[in-house]
Every structure is written in structure tokens, then in C-alpha cells.
Amino acid sequence: MSGKLVIGNWKMNTRSESAQALVAALLADPATNRDGVGVAAPAVYLAQVARQLEGGRIALASQDVSRYDADGAFTGETSAAMLADVGCRYALVGHSERRQYFAESNEALLRKMRNALAAGVTPVLCVGETLEQREGGQYLEVIRQQLAILAEIADGEYVVAYEPVWAIGTGKVASLEQIAEMHAFIKNWCLQNAGSSANIRVLYGGSVKAENAEAILATKNVDGALVGGASLSADSFRVICQAAGKLI
Ligand code: PGA
């Protein structure tokens, strides 16, 4: 494991044509077409983006994965095996928008993590506290509870993304001190509780932009970034990836 990992989370954005144009721009640029860069496209465009990425170095990610592992009567779901089949290298698990709008529980998230791992797709477990929890001083405890499922996972490579809910899509970025504190906390927790995860990568997410990427990525224990809004523009995503590429 070396170098920083930057994944662009497109969320429920793009259309066939705009996704194609964005990927074409990323592929044409050596700052983005390299190892350690990924894009999480909407499920409906994964196969299209996968075909376009063939021969390039950008990794494909999904924004979610089903908690159900076997094929069958689960209307609307996308299994880990399907994601692997179209070439997904990563799957986001438990993004705060999914926790909030789709009531995803730790139990469901553990199943998602296991399904992804069994299919050879690296899960990216997203954790983060709300503003209320931060201001109430419970933020470390909240993250501890969200990380708890990792103790149930015997082995396998996974990534954690720390995304304070109050910093997502709001333009409010956590301070470098807040980021450093939480990333150290997550790494220590994983070291003590999640066996083989000494090598775990912890990404930061929440209003990462061209202007703040370098400082955030240079912060201790920050192994990369999960980028929402700024990943929809090839120009700003490129600056973020370039900042990541300069750092080890
Ligand atoms: P943002 O989103 O960069 O738009 O704040 C980050 C995320 O939700 O992954």
C-alpha cells in the first residue's frame, strides 16, 4: 500500500453523455489517469464507465452494494457479485446519505462489507458524526460505534472514510486539527480492535476542493480523500488528484 487514494463520489449526478465526457477528461490527463484514483459512478452507469475505463488506470467504484449475497428476488438491488462482474474495485458502504435516507443499520452494513469482501470488491466504510454529536462532545463515541462492525470482519482489505456529516456538501471543512484527531483515533481503534488492519487506509471526505486538498491530504494519518461535489468537475478533481500524487 503506497500513495494516497482519491475517489470521486458522483452521487446521483450525471447522465450517460456527461459521465462519458467526465471520464474522457480524466483519462486524458496523467494527473487523474493513474493508480490511486477512482470514480464512484451511479449504478446505472457503472457498466458504461467500466468499458470506457478499460486500458486506463482509474479504478471503478460503486456507491453502494446489496446486503443480500445470493441472486434472487431482491428487486432493485445490485449484488457484490454484479459489481465485481462489471469491474468495480471498490464499493462505498454506509455513506452518511444512505444511513440518513435509507436507515442503514450497522447490521446491514456488516452484511454489505462481507458481501463486498467475498466478491473481491474492496469496501470503503464511511463513518461520520453530525454537528449535534460533534458539538455535544460525543463524536468519538459515535465513530467508535460505527467502526464496531470492523471487529467482526476476520480478514481482507478495506478502507475507512471519515466524513463528518456537517462537512458534506456544506462547504464547511473540518479543521486540520479535527481531522488529525479523528484519523489518529480511527487508526488506533483499528489497530487495537480489527486484527489485520494495521495497513488500513483512512480517507477524509467533506467539502474537499481544489483549494484545500493539499493541506488536508498532507495531514497526519490522512491516506486520501473521498470527494463529492468537486469530483463532478474534471478541472477541480484533477487539482485534488495532483495534490495527492505529490504526497506519499
Ligand atoms: P462533498 O461530499 O465533497 O460534496 O462534501 C463528500 C461525500 O459525501 O463523499
Boltz pocket constraint, residues with backbone or C-beta under 6 A from the ligand:
constraints:
  - pocket:
      binder: B
      contacts: [[A, 9], [A, 163], [A, 167], [A, 168], [A, 169], [A, 170], [A, 171], [A, 205], [A, 206], [A, 207], [A, 208], [A, 226], [A, 227], [A, 228], [A, 229], [A, 230]]
      max_distance: 6.0
